[in-house]
Every structure is written in C-alpha cells, then in structure tokens.
Amino acid sequence: MNGTLNKVILIGHLGDEVKMHYFDAANCIGRFPLATNEVYINKSTGEKITSTEWHNIVVRNKAAELCEKYLSKGDKIYIEGRIKSRQWTAEDGTTKYTTEIQVTEFTFLNTKKDSDLSKAPNTNPPSSKDLDFESLE
C-alpha cells in the first residue's frame, strides 16, 4: 500500500453539551468531549476496572447544527473521523497543543431527545448520511 490512512472510529457518550462557534452566516463549528470506556478485570485482585479516555470532537456546519439540536450530555454517538493536531500561542506566551477528532460521519445511537422523536411517526434521528459532507467543508 503506497498511501497512508488517518481514520478514527469511536462509540462513546457526550461529556458535555455541544458548544457552537459561528464564524459568519454560512460557517460554524460544534465542539464536545466524548468519553470512551475500557472495562477489564485486574487478574491479581479480581477487581473490575473502568478506564475512560476523553476525545475532543469537532463537527462543522450543518452537521454541527444537527448535533447541537439532537445531542445532550450523556447521549451515545457513533463517530468516524480523522485525527488533527494543532498548536497555538496562549496569551501568556506559552505554546499550547491539542488533538481533535474531526468528524466525517456520525450516527446518533441514543439521545435524550429520542422520546420527542418517537412521538412523530416514522421519524428517526438524522445521521451524517443525511448530509452531503463535501458541501459542508
């Protein structure tokens, strides 16, 4: 294989509400933390241990608006995306770094707003498959 691949698949729970940032009339970014858990048994003690990893998630434009509309803290989501690292200089002059997952596809697995959707006949929460991502970037 001559090429490279930057692809991430996550299933996890939102750690907070989606925070929106608007740039102009046509562009926005939504950000939220996503928790994924690994559960294992400590062989020496028999204790069940849960290890949580936190991911910084970034969605753009219409996808961000859908996430803001339907997702709440604690909701479960399937995400596909790519890892993006960036750096900036803080006000105090220090260099800051962050690693984010830039979403290319998503599916809502369960939302607190599901009960609102279930009242409407034949309505499922939208996913990124409902969007044209090339027009969103």
C-alpha positions as CSV (number, residue, x, y, z in Angstrom):
1,M,0.0,0.0,0.0
2,N,1.5,3.3,-1.1
3,G,-0.8,5.7,0.7
4,T,-1.5,6.5,4.3
5,L,-4.7,6.5,6.3
6,N,-5.9,8.8,9.1
7,K,-9.2,7.3,10.2
8,V,-10.8,7.0,13.7
9,I,-14.0,5.2,14.7
10,L,-15.4,5.9,18.1
11,I,-18.6,5.0,20.0
12,G,-19.0,6.9,23.2
13,H,-21.0,9.3,25.4
14,L,-21.0,13.0,25.3
15,G,-19.3,14.5,28.3
16,D,-21.0,17.9,27.9
17,E,-23.4,19.8,25.7
18,V,-22.3,20.7,22.1
19,K,-20.6,24.2,22.2
20,M,-21.2,26.1,18.9
21,H,-18.9,28.8,17.4
22,Y,-20.2,30.8,14.5
23,F,-17.8,32.5,12.0
24,D,-20.2,34.1,9.5
25,A,-23.6,33.4,8.0
26,A,-22.6,30.1,6.5
27,N,-20.0,28.5,8.7
28,C,-19.9,27.2,12.2
29,I,-18.1,24.6,14.4
30,G,-19.5,22.4,17.1
31,R,-17.2,21.0,19.8
32,F,-17.9,18.5,22.5
33,P,-15.9,16.0,24.6
34,L,-16.6,12.3,24.0
35,A,-15.9,9.6,26.6
36,T,-15.0,6.0,25.6
37,N,-14.6,3.3,28.3
38,E,-12.5,0.2,28.6
39,V,-13.5,-2.3,31.2
40,Y,-11.3,-5.1,32.4
41,I,-10.7,-7.3,35.4
42,N,-7.4,-7.0,37.4
43,K,-6.1,-10.5,37.4
44,S,-4.4,-10.3,40.7
45,T,-7.3,-8.7,42.7
46,G,-10.3,-9.7,40.6
47,E,-11.4,-6.1,40.7
48,K,-13.4,-4.7,37.8
49,I,-11.6,-1.6,36.5
50,T,-13.0,1.0,34.1
51,S,-10.6,3.2,32.2
52,T,-12.1,6.3,30.5
53,E,-10.4,8.1,27.5
54,W,-11.6,11.6,26.6
55,H,-11.6,12.8,23.0
56,N,-12.1,16.3,21.7
57,I,-14.7,16.1,18.9
58,V,-15.2,18.8,16.2
59,V,-18.2,18.9,13.7
60,R,-18.7,21.5,11.1
61,N,-21.6,23.5,9.6
62,K,-24.9,21.6,9.1
63,A,-23.5,18.5,10.9
64,A,-22.7,20.7,13.9
65,E,-26.2,22.2,13.9
66,L,-27.7,18.7,13.9
67,C,-25.5,17.6,16.8
68,E,-26.5,20.8,18.7
69,K,-30.2,20.2,18.0
70,Y,-30.3,16.5,18.9
71,L,-27.5,15.7,21.4
72,S,-27.2,16.3,25.1
73,K,-24.7,15.4,27.7
74,G,-24.7,11.6,28.2
75,D,-26.0,10.7,24.8
76,K,-24.4,7.9,22.8
77,I,-23.0,8.5,19.3
78,Y,-21.0,6.6,16.7
79,I,-18.3,8.8,15.0
80,E,-16.0,8.4,12.1
81,G,-13.3,11.0,11.5
82,R,-9.7,11.9,11.4
83,I,-7.1,13.0,14.0
84,K,-6.0,16.6,13.7
85,S,-3.3,18.1,16.0
86,R,-2.8,21.8,16.3
87,Q,-0.9,24.3,18.3
88,W,-1.2,28.0,19.3
89,T,0.4,30.6,21.5
90,A,-1.6,31.4,24.6
91,E,-1.9,35.0,26.0
92,D,0.9,34.2,28.5
93,G,3.2,33.3,25.6
94,T,3.2,29.5,26.2
95,T,2.7,27.1,23.4
96,K,-0.5,25.0,23.7
97,Y,-1.3,21.8,21.9
98,T,-4.5,19.9,21.3
99,T,-5.5,16.8,19.4
100,E,-9.0,16.7,18.0
101,I,-11.2,14.3,16.1
102,Q,-12.6,16.0,13.0
103,V,-15.9,14.2,12.2
104,T,-16.6,12.9,8.7
105,E,-19.6,10.7,9.6
106,F,-21.8,10.1,12.6
107,T,-24.9,8.3,13.7
108,F,-26.9,9.1,16.9
109,L,-27.2,5.8,18.8
110,N,-29.5,7.1,21.6
111,T,-30.4,10.6,22.6
112,K,-32.4,12.1,25.5
113,K,-34.5,13.7,22.8
114,D,-35.4,10.3,21.4
115,S,-38.7,10.5,23.3
116,D,-39.6,13.7,21.3
117,L,-38.8,11.9,18.1
118,S,-40.8,8.8,19.0
119,K,-43.9,10.9,19.2
120,A,-43.6,11.7,15.5
121,P,-44.5,8.7,13.2
122,N,-41.7,7.2,11.1
123,T,-39.1,9.6,12.4
124,N,-35.5,8.6,13.1
125,P,-32.8,10.9,14.4
126,P,-30.7,12.2,11.5
127,S,-27.2,11.0,10.8
128,S,-24.4,12.3,8.6
129,K,-25.7,10.0,5.9
130,D,-28.5,12.7,5.5
131,L,-25.8,15.3,4.7
132,D,-23.5,16.0,1.8
133,F,-20.2,16.4,3.6
134,E,-18.3,17.7,0.6
135,S,-20.6,20.8,0.7
136,L,-20.0,21.2,4.5
137,E,-16.2,21.5,4.5
